[in-house]
């Protein structure tokens, strides 16, 4: 999986309008697909977290939203 594909997989987990992680069915599906990618060994979950943090920074998420969605992301993927 190249960086562009990985970034797109991360982006699909967050709402376009609200930036919330897996809050709507399409983002839930994106999170499930990313979990399958991680479970298959095609991407490390900590690398996924780094990409998610980068995505939130590039999209200028408010700090409180970035914090709450990072926690949801970590919980969903079992990242401590």
Rosetta blueprint (number, residue, H / E / L):
1 X L
2 X L
3 X H
4 X H
5 X H
6 X H
7 X H
8 X H
9 X H
10 X H
11 X H
12 X L
13 X L
14 X E
15 X L
16 X L
17 X L
18 X L
19 X L
20 X L
21 X E
22 X L
23 X L
24 X L
25 X H
26 X H
27 X H
28 X H
29 X H
30 X H
31 X H
32 X H
33 X H
34 X H
35 X H
36 X H
37 X H
38 X H
39 X H
40 X L
41 X L
42 X L
43 X L
44 X L
45 X H
46 X H
47 X H
48 X H
49 X H
50 X H
51 X H
52 X H
53 X H
54 X H
55 X H
56 X H
57 X H
58 X H
59 X L
60 X L
61 X L
62 X L
63 X H
64 X H
65 X H
66 X H
67 X H
68 X H
69 X H
70 X H
71 X H
72 X H
73 X H
74 X H
75 X H
76 X H
77 X H
78 X L
79 X L
80 X L
